[in-house]
Amino acid sequence: MNSELIYGRIADALLCDYSSVYYVNAITNEYVSYAMDPEFRSLKTSFEGENFFEQLKIDAARVVHEDDQPIFTEHLQKENLLEEMKNKTMKNIVYRLMIDGKPVYHSLRLIHGKSTDDQYFILGVTNVDKEVRMELEAERLSKERKIYNQIAQSLASYYDTIYYVDAENDSYMEFSSSTEYDELDIAKNGLKFFDESQRNTLRVIHPDDKDLVLSVLRKEYIISKLENKKSFSIKYRLFLGGTYKYSRLSVMWSSDRTHFIIGVENIDEQMKKDIASRELEKKSKTFSQILNSLAYRYDSIYYVDIGSGAYSLYSATGESGSLKIIKNGDDFFTDAPILIKKVVFEQDSETVAKTLEKVELLERLNNTDSFSLIYRQLINGSYSYVSLRVAWAEDKCHIIIGIANIDDQMKRENKYKSELISATEKAMNDELTGVKNKNAYQETERTLQDGIDSGNSQPFAVLICDLNDLKVINDNQGHKAGDEYIRSACRLICCIFAHSPVYRIGGDEFAVILRDNDYAHREELISELRRKVLENCSKENAPVLASGLAEYEADLHKKVSEVFELADSRMYANKKELKQLSHG
């Protein structure tokens, strides 16, 4: 077998593990970034820069999880790296990128290399970013080819052991970057890879994982699994160094689909992270297909040159959602205000026009990668709710403005809000009297308690009222008369305490929370209530109710319930007085 050809094929296959690779000149700090082209399984130049380590600080502050930023702003700075890498050439780092507001783990492999005429770092990043740059560059300089070879050789060391297996006759060769697996006494090459693997599995794999490994290490199974995907992997435990350690076995085709490439990696320290099994997921969609898929959510998309204002208007057409250019224009910022006056609802037009001013756009995009605005727009003769989303294009020289019709969604949300408000009001109101009920009182009590607990309480008082003789009326005149008696008592309370919320908290019991003006005149108001009650004592079917008032005092009361209980006790004292009067 041609070892160099085999090694190249292995390297090509391994490149699909990395979403991006950086080549950094450790002397000048100049760098070249390479991105993976999954369709062609090769590296291509993404961009170049003059000072890698300064740019690393800027990018880390923007996209790296806060806890992991010191890795990039301190540990991966040039002086620290050179010192740390004096006696080693490779370093693995796991960190988190913030994607859509969520942390996503990435693995960074750092390789420090030296040659006679230069010194460099190579950084390989494994990520789950589904959007892969598809731009191809025709020219490949000899320097780039040299860098490609260096990266390919370095990436092969990602696996501890690699088996290169002939898919036709099962012969194989082993390539190992470590002597750790030598103790397993597995042959370095042979003629029957699958037969030997089955025997070795019974000897060195954890009993609970044997069935899984035995089922996977069959040629028919591998061919079936790789029929529609580039690779797959499993996790299992291998007896190594006197103990079982977690390993990951990854299987993929060589680039010519004549050999299987099987890599074995020690992942014992990363057992719980389990990210690599998904990182080899098929990425067959081209950039344009991904773009069309995303664009299908929008009715219109503007692609605007932020410098000149020149723009193109796209629309997603057909079931596939493929993009079609509808219009080209010279100056978006001149044309937009004219269009806004024609199609945007009058009450929303000023906000939309202000949002789409160039200065306003740039100011907002300097603080965030994207933002949205909901407004009403004329569509097919009537106004509908639309969502406008503005974001930077990848080159930071253009902005993308997408407009989507969300009228049905907004109507559903508004209907839900209306029903929720109605249900909430119903749950908080007393059906018989129309005033608030016990649920509402408990909510108010919680709000008052929060004020007390935070030290921001305002003066308030609690009034408790209890109807006299309701049971007598119900028994002698019926519940209809009893209900009217309750309503008339409620009207009396509401009339006197006109600026305070009234709550029916029991069958014949009411509570009132006095604040502001009613609190300031509380003594006059309760005197008026009790005067009216005394008048009603001599009238037939007029409401007679006992009352008790208590003020919140910060130095005495820690709980609203304490004020309630004090008012309740004073109400019972008043009830006793009323009974004595009625029997006097």
Helices and strands as residue ranges (DSSP letters): H 3-14, G 15-17, E 20-25, E 31-37, E 42-49, H 52-63, G 66-68, H 69-70, I 71-75, H 78-84, G 85-87, E 90-99, E 102-114, E 119-126, H 142-155, G 156-158, E 161-166, E 172-176, G 180-184, E 189-190, H 193-204, G 207-209, H 210-216, H 219-225, E 231-240, E 243-253, E 259-266, G 268-270, H 276-279, H 287-295, E 300-305, E 311-317, E 322-329, H 332-343, H 346-355, H 358-367, E 370-379, E 382-392, E 398-405, H 407-428, E 436-437, H 438-454, E 461-467, H 470-477, H 479-496, E 502-504, E 509-514, H 516-520, H 522-536, E 545-551, H 560-583
